[in-house]
Every structure is written in C-alpha cells, then in structure tokens.
Amino acid sequence: MRIMKACTLIKRLSPPPLTPLNHFGILVELLNGERFLIHNSPGNKGHSGTEIVVYEKNMSKLWEQHQ
C-alpha cells in the first residue's frame, strides 16, 4: 500500500487556548484514490495499539484541516 497524499486534521474538543484537549488524526489518500482517517481512540491517549482507521465518508463533520 502506498500513500499519495497525507494531511493533519484536528477535531476541536475545546476552545483554542485548551488545544491539548483536542483530538488529532491524519487523512491519507492512497494511489487508487481511497481516503482514510487514521487517529487514536480519544479515551486511550498514549497507549499503543489503539489506532482507528475509517473511510473518509464515515468521518465526523467536526474534523477540519489543521494549520
């Protein structure tokens, strides 16, 4: 599997001064055009093996591109 593009996304769980409470993920696009969001489970920060992969079409509308 090869990735063509990737960008960082943020799901704002709190106002901007409290950014550590926000949730981050990576949106990847494969060479075949499929797009997926990869992020960790919000309740298991810092624990390995808790990554979640979802199709872009199943993403919450609260995700936005992180600057």
N, C-alpha and C positions, 0 to 999 in steps of 0.2 A: 504494500500500500504506500503510495507516495502522495504527499501533500502539495497542492499547487499554491494555496494562499492560507494565511492564518492572521487573525487579529484578536486583540484582547477585548473582552466585554466586561461590563460591570452591571450588577443588579443592586440598585441602591436600597439598602435596608434602613438607612438612617440619613439625616441631613449631612451636607458636605463636611462640616467640621469633625464628624464622627466616622470618617472613612474606614477605620479598622473594622467597623461593623458591617461593611458592605461585602458583597459576595462577588468573586471574580471567576471568569471562565475564559476559554479560548474557543473561537469559532474557526473551524478548519474547513477548507474546500479541497476535495480530492480531485485528481486529474479527470475523473469521469463526471465531475460536476456535482456530486453529492456533497452536502454540507451538514456538519455535525457540531454540536456544542459539547465541549469537554469541561467538566467542573467537578469540584469535590462536594461531598454531601455537607450542607451548611452546619449540621449538628456534629460533624466529626472532623473539624479543622485540625490539621497536623497529623492525622493518623493515615498511614499508608493503606492502600487498597480500598479507598472509599471514593474513587473517581466514578463519575457518572457520565455516560455518553448518550446523547439524544439527537434525533434528527432535528434539523433546524425548524422544520414545520411544527414540531411539538414543543418548541421553546416558549416560555412565558413572554408576553409582550413587555415585561418590565426590564428585560435585558437591553442595554444600549452600548454603543461602541465607547470604549474608554480612551481618553485623550492622553 
